[in-house]
Amino acid sequence: MSERLQTSPRLAALGRVAHGFSTRHGGVSKGIRASLDLNDADVALRTENWRRLLEDASAPPPSRVAWLEQVHGDHVVRVDAPSGVHEPVARGDAAFTTESDLVLAVRTADCVPVLVAGPGVVAVAHSGWRGTASDVVGALVRALQDRVGVDPSDLVAAVGPAIGGDVYEVGAEVVDGLASSGLPPEAYGHAPSPDHPEDRAVVDLKAAVVAQLRRRGVVAVDVSSACTLRDTDLYSVRREGPTTGRQAGFIARRS
């Protein structure tokens, strides 16, 4: 396995689907963003990082990437053409395509990246706590059902590396937001911890996203155990601050 890439066994088993979740290794970025920063401000470095990653995944080249300007909501975008790795294709937090050889991508550094594949379609979602509270993955599954005609039971999903549920300390705003999504507390495991201040809770966003996928009828779900806060092979805003680099989750149908 490449040092740059983590994959989902269920998605890999489908065939003709190129996908992956990047690490922070094996790139050309420098300084605190070393080394596979997929949001590097230097155009040449960003392109080379994407080129290396996509080559490892046997995916189409950087010119075939379409990524979102993420806004922490539940807007779902249909994508029919790439924008490349330097300009977003649209604003939103979920996207799908029925086109072949078009790479959909979301970028993260603690939030939950989600990849989805089904008959004739692939999709991505970015689910931070606000996106989880607004059920962005549920909106994506509904869009695939209503706009593409895919039965949710035919979908395969992969939930990628994100901050772990035992270390993601949050305040009341986050707990209340997740509760308002209709998920029961046990679905995301919020509870005060004896190791944390009384007014804090810990929330498992990956567990919440899995519960939302299953609530919408998606049965086949892989979940990464990697925690961005603990794992120094990954970028983390909580650990390093907002100026750190970004990894990506990406997926494409191969022709």
URSUL-V303180 format. One record per residue. N is the residue number from 1. RES is the residue in one letter. SS is DSSP state (a for helix, b for strand, c for the rest). PSI is psi in radians with two decimals (NA if undefined). D_FIRST is the distance of its C-alpha to the first C-alpha in Angstrom with 1 decimal. Layout:
n = [N,N]
res = [RES,RES]
ss = [SS,SS]
psi = [PSI,PSI]
d_first = [D_FIRST,D_FIRST]
//
This chain:
n = [1,2,3,4,5,6,7,8,9,10,11,12,13,14,15,16,17,18,19,20,21,22,23,24,25,26,27,28,29,30,31,32,33,34,35,36,37,38,39,40,41,42,43,44,45,46,47,48,49,50,51,52,53,54,55,56,57,58,59,60,61,62,63,64,65,66,67,68,69,70,71,72,73,74,75,76,77,78,79,80,81,82,83,84,85,86,87,88,89,90,91,92,93,94,95,96,97,98,99,100,101,102,103,104,105,106,107,108,109,110,111,112,113,114,115,116,117,118,119,120,121,122,123,124,125,126,127,128,129,130,131,132,133,134,135,136,137,138,139,140,141,142,143,144,145,146,147,148,149,150,151,152,153,154,155,156,157,158,159,160,161,162,163,164,165,166,167,168,169,170,171,172,173,174,175,176,177,178,179,180,181,182,183,184,185,186,187,188,189,190,191,192,193,194,195,196,197,198,199,200,201,202,203,204,205,206,207,208,209,210,211,212,213,214,215,216,217,218,219,220,221,222,223,224,225,226,227,228,229,230,231,232,233,234,235,236,237,238,239,240,241,242,243,244,245,246,247,248,249,250,251,252,253,254,255]
res = [M,S,E,R,L,Q,T,S,P,R,L,A,A,L,G,R,V,A,H,G,F,S,T,R,H,G,G,V,S,K,G,I,R,A,S,L,D,L,N,D,A,D,V,A,L,R,T,E,N,W,R,R,L,L,E,D,A,S,A,P,P,P,S,R,V,A,W,L,E,Q,V,H,G,D,H,V,V,R,V,D,A,P,S,G,V,H,E,P,V,A,R,G,D,A,A,F,T,T,E,S,D,L,V,L,A,V,R,T,A,D,C,V,P,V,L,V,A,G,P,G,V,V,A,V,A,H,S,G,W,R,G,T,A,S,D,V,V,G,A,L,V,R,A,L,Q,D,R,V,G,V,D,P,S,D,L,V,A,A,V,G,P,A,I,G,G,D,V,Y,E,V,G,A,E,V,V,D,G,L,A,S,S,G,L,P,P,E,A,Y,G,H,A,P,S,P,D,H,P,E,D,R,A,V,V,D,L,K,A,A,V,V,A,Q,L,R,R,R,G,V,V,A,V,D,V,S,S,A,C,T,L,R,D,T,D,L,Y,S,V,R,R,E,G,P,T,T,G,R,Q,A,G,F,I,A,R,R,S]
ss = [c,c,c,c,b,b,c,c,a,a,a,a,c,c,c,c,b,b,b,b,b,b,c,c,c,c,c,c,c,c,a,a,a,c,c,c,c,c,c,c,c,c,a,a,a,a,a,a,a,a,a,a,a,a,a,a,c,c,c,c,c,a,a,a,b,b,b,b,b,c,c,c,c,c,c,b,b,b,c,c,c,c,c,c,c,c,c,c,c,b,b,c,c,b,b,b,b,c,c,c,c,c,b,b,b,b,b,b,c,c,c,b,b,b,b,b,b,b,c,c,b,b,b,b,b,b,b,c,a,a,a,a,a,c,c,a,a,a,a,a,a,a,a,a,a,a,a,a,c,c,c,a,a,a,c,b,b,b,b,c,c,b,c,c,c,c,c,c,b,b,c,a,a,a,a,a,a,a,a,a,c,c,c,c,a,a,a,a,c,c,b,c,c,c,c,c,c,c,c,c,b,b,c,c,a,a,a,a,a,a,a,a,a,a,a,c,c,c,c,b,b,b,b,c,c,c,b,c,c,c,c,c,c,c,c,c,a,a,a,a,c,c,c,c,c,c,b,b,b,b,b,b,b,c,c]
psi = [2.43,2.53,-0.28,-0.19,2.36,2.54,2.93,2.18,-0.70,-0.74,-0.68,-0.59,-0.27,-0.58,2.57,0.39,1.98,2.33,3.01,2.92,2.20,2.77,-2.90,0.17,2.73,0.36,-2.85,0.06,2.70,2.93,-2.50,-0.28,0.09,2.44,-0.33,0.99,2.02,0.17,0.43,2.34,-0.39,2.05,-0.77,-0.71,-0.74,-0.78,-0.76,-0.66,-0.81,-0.72,-0.79,-0.79,-0.86,-0.60,-0.72,-0.58,0.07,0.71,2.88,2.85,3.01,-0.54,-0.26,0.22,2.51,2.00,2.79,2.54,1.75,2.39,0.17,0.80,-2.65,0.35,2.30,2.27,2.36,2.29,2.25,-0.15,2.65,2.84,-0.13,3.12,0.06,-0.27,2.36,2.63,-0.46,2.95,2.38,3.13,0.15,2.58,2.67,2.78,2.59,0.04,2.59,2.66,0.63,2.13,1.98,2.43,2.56,2.64,2.43,2.88,0.62,-0.60,2.96,2.09,2.41,2.27,2.46,2.44,2.53,-3.08,1.94,0.22,2.60,2.80,2.80,2.75,2.62,2.06,1.56,-2.95,-0.62,-0.71,-0.62,-0.73,-0.55,0.07,0.96,-0.62,-0.59,-0.71,-0.66,-0.81,-0.72,-0.71,-0.73,-0.61,-0.82,-0.62,-0.32,-0.36,0.44,2.28,2.27,-0.51,-0.25,0.01,2.59,2.30,2.62,2.16,2.08,-3.03,2.38,3.02,2.40,2.62,-0.27,-0.09,-0.07,1.55,2.31,2.90,-3.04,-0.55,-0.72,-0.81,-0.77,-0.67,-0.75,-0.68,-0.64,-0.28,-0.16,-0.05,2.38,2.66,-0.61,-0.29,-0.41,0.08,0.49,2.34,2.45,2.49,2.47,-0.33,-0.08,2.83,2.70,-0.54,0.18,2.73,2.88,2.40,2.41,1.64,-0.64,-0.76,-0.68,-0.75,-0.73,-0.77,-0.67,-0.70,-0.81,-0.57,-0.51,0.06,0.12,2.08,-0.74,1.81,2.17,2.51,2.13,2.43,-0.10,2.34,2.11,-0.55,-0.72,-0.60,1.89,-0.03,-0.05,2.67,2.53,2.13,-0.68,-0.66,-0.65,-0.15,2.93,-0.28,0.04,2.99,-3.11,2.40,3.13,2.64,2.38,2.72,2.55,2.54,2.30,2.44,NA]
d_first = [0.0,3.8,6.5,8.4,7.1,7.7,9.0,12.1,12.5,16.0,15.4,12.8,15.5,18.1,17.1,18.2,16.8,14.3,13.3,11.3,12.1,11.7,11.8,14.4,12.5,12.3,15.4,19.1,21.1,23.5,25.3,24.8,22.5,20.0,17.7,15.9,19.1,19.3,23.0,24.0,27.7,27.3,27.0,25.4,22.8,21.9,21.6,19.4,17.0,17.0,16.7,13.5,11.9,13.4,12.7,8.9,9.9,12.6,15.0,18.6,19.4,20.7,24.2,23.3,22.3,24.8,24.6,27.2,29.6,29.1,32.4,31.6,33.5,33.2,33.9,31.9,31.7,31.5,29.7,30.7,29.7,27.2,28.3,25.7,23.9,27.1,29.4,29.0,29.9,32.0,32.7,31.4,28.7,27.6,27.3,27.0,27.2,28.1,27.4,24.7,22.3,23.1,20.4,21.6,20.4,21.5,21.1,21.2,21.5,22.7,23.8,22.0,20.0,20.5,19.1,21.4,21.7,24.7,26.9,27.1,25.8,23.0,23.6,22.5,24.3,24.6,26.3,27.7,30.7,33.1,31.0,30.6,34.3,35.0,32.6,30.7,28.3,31.5,32.9,29.9,30.2,33.9,33.4,31.1,33.8,36.8,35.7,33.5,34.8,31.7,32.3,30.2,29.6,27.7,25.2,21.7,20.6,17.7,18.8,16.3,16.4,20.0,22.6,23.2,26.4,27.7,27.7,28.6,32.2,34.4,38.1,40.4,39.6,36.1,37.3,40.1,38.0,35.6,38.7,40.3,37.4,38.7,36.0,37.6,36.8,35.0,32.4,31.1,32.3,34.4,36.6,38.1,36.5,38.7,36.5,37.1,40.4,42.4,42.1,38.3,36.0,32.3,30.7,27.5,26.7,23.7,26.1,28.7,26.5,25.6,29.3,30.2,27.9,29.4,32.8,32.5,31.5,27.7,26.7,23.0,21.2,17.7,17.9,15.4,16.8,15.7,18.9,19.2,22.3,21.1,17.5,17.9,14.3,16.0,19.3,22.3,25.8,27.3,26.0,26.4,28.8,29.0,28.3,24.7,21.9,20.4,17.0,16.9,16.3,16.6,17.3,19.0,20.7,20.2,23.5]
//
